[in-house]
Amino acid sequence: MESGEAPIPGDSNENKVSEKARKIYDELKVKKPKRNGAFLGEEKEKFYVAKSEEEIYELSALAYYVWLLCDGEHTVEEIANKISEDVQVPVDEVIEPLALAINSLNEAGLLEISD
């Protein structure tokens, strides 16, 4: 592409998934994550989930949405497809935020991940 030309949509690396997110997604896509904890409430687009009486987490809207979809019945790949349909974007655009959200929720103990 010559300098000064506008990039062609889909022709650049802007939609590429980071290596870290792709690795997480590839490891998890056949797993069926199940949420842990109880929803406490929402305030100003922040969602509160209690893992126990002593552990309460503030989740972003995205993290809460992912947490809700993790019912232990659907694979991560199925969840990615559902989100893609719900927000009407290609699944490749969903993989990175989904993988990173699942990874963070799992590290916090708000998800159990099984086959």
C-alpha positions as CSV (number, residue, x, y, z in Angstrom):
1,M,0.0,0.0,0.0
2,E,1.4,3.4,-0.9
3,S,1.6,6.1,1.8
4,G,-1.5,8.3,1.9
5,E,-3.8,5.4,1.0
6,A,-6.6,4.6,3.4
7,P,-6.4,1.1,4.7
8,I,-8.9,-1.3,3.3
9,P,-11.3,-2.7,6.0
10,G,-10.3,-6.2,6.8
11,D,-7.0,-5.8,5.1
12,S,-5.0,-4.7,8.2
13,N,-4.0,-6.4,11.4
14,E,-6.5,-4.4,13.4
15,N,-8.8,-7.5,13.9
16,K,-6.0,-9.8,14.8
17,V,-6.3,-11.5,18.2
18,S,-3.3,-11.2,20.5
19,E,-1.2,-14.3,20.9
20,K,-2.0,-14.4,24.6
21,A,-5.8,-14.2,24.0
22,R,-5.6,-16.8,21.2
23,K,-3.7,-19.2,23.4
24,I,-6.2,-18.8,26.2
25,Y,-9.1,-19.2,23.8
26,D,-7.6,-22.3,22.1
27,E,-7.0,-23.9,25.5
28,L,-10.5,-23.1,26.7
29,K,-12.8,-23.3,23.7
30,V,-14.0,-26.8,24.4
31,K,-14.3,-26.2,28.2
32,K,-17.6,-25.5,29.9
33,P,-17.1,-22.7,32.5
34,K,-19.5,-22.4,35.4
35,R,-20.0,-19.3,37.4
36,N,-19.3,-19.2,41.1
37,G,-20.7,-16.6,43.5
38,A,-23.9,-14.7,43.8
39,F,-25.0,-11.5,42.2
40,L,-25.4,-8.7,44.7
41,G,-26.5,-5.8,42.6
42,E,-25.5,-3.1,40.1
43,E,-24.6,0.5,40.6
44,K,-23.5,2.9,37.8
45,E,-22.7,0.1,35.3
46,K,-20.6,-1.8,37.8
47,F,-21.9,-5.2,38.9
48,Y,-21.2,-6.8,42.2
49,V,-20.7,-10.5,42.7
50,A,-19.9,-12.2,46.0
51,K,-17.7,-15.2,46.1
52,S,-18.2,-15.4,49.8
53,E,-19.1,-13.0,52.6
54,E,-15.5,-11.8,52.7
55,E,-14.9,-11.6,48.9
56,I,-16.9,-9.3,46.8
57,Y,-15.9,-8.4,43.3
58,E,-16.8,-5.4,41.1
59,L,-17.2,-6.5,37.5
60,S,-17.4,-4.4,34.4
61,A,-20.5,-4.9,32.2
62,L,-18.5,-7.1,29.9
63,A,-17.1,-9.3,32.7
64,Y,-20.6,-9.6,34.3
65,Y,-22.2,-10.5,30.9
66,V,-19.5,-13.2,30.4
67,W,-20.0,-14.4,34.0
68,L,-23.7,-14.8,33.4
69,L,-23.2,-16.8,30.2
70,C,-20.9,-19.2,32.0
71,D,-23.6,-21.7,33.1
72,G,-21.6,-24.9,32.9
73,E,-23.7,-26.1,30.0
74,H,-22.0,-24.3,27.1
75,T,-18.5,-24.4,25.8
76,V,-16.4,-21.2,25.5
77,E,-16.7,-21.6,21.8
78,E,-20.5,-21.6,22.0
79,I,-20.3,-18.6,24.3
80,A,-18.2,-16.8,21.8
81,N,-20.7,-17.5,19.1
82,K,-23.6,-16.3,21.3
83,I,-21.9,-13.0,22.0
84,S,-21.0,-12.6,18.4
85,E,-24.7,-13.0,17.5
86,D,-25.9,-10.8,20.3
87,V,-23.7,-7.9,19.5
88,Q,-23.6,-8.6,15.7
89,V,-19.8,-8.6,15.3
90,P,-17.6,-11.3,13.8
91,V,-16.6,-14.0,16.3
92,D,-12.9,-13.0,15.8
93,E,-13.7,-9.7,17.4
94,V,-15.2,-11.5,20.4
95,I,-12.4,-13.9,21.1
96,E,-9.9,-11.6,22.7
97,P,-12.2,-9.8,25.2
98,L,-13.9,-13.1,26.0
99,A,-10.7,-15.0,26.6
100,L,-9.3,-12.3,28.8
101,A,-12.5,-12.0,30.8
102,I,-12.8,-15.7,31.3
103,N,-9.1,-15.9,32.4
104,S,-9.6,-13.0,34.9
105,L,-12.8,-14.4,36.3
106,N,-11.2,-17.8,36.6
107,E,-8.2,-16.4,38.4
108,A,-10.5,-14.6,40.8
109,G,-12.3,-17.9,41.5
110,L,-15.6,-16.7,40.0
111,L,-15.6,-19.5,37.5
112,E,-15.0,-23.2,37.6
113,I,-13.7,-24.6,34.2
114,S,-14.4,-28.2,33.3
115,D,-14.5,-30.3,30.2
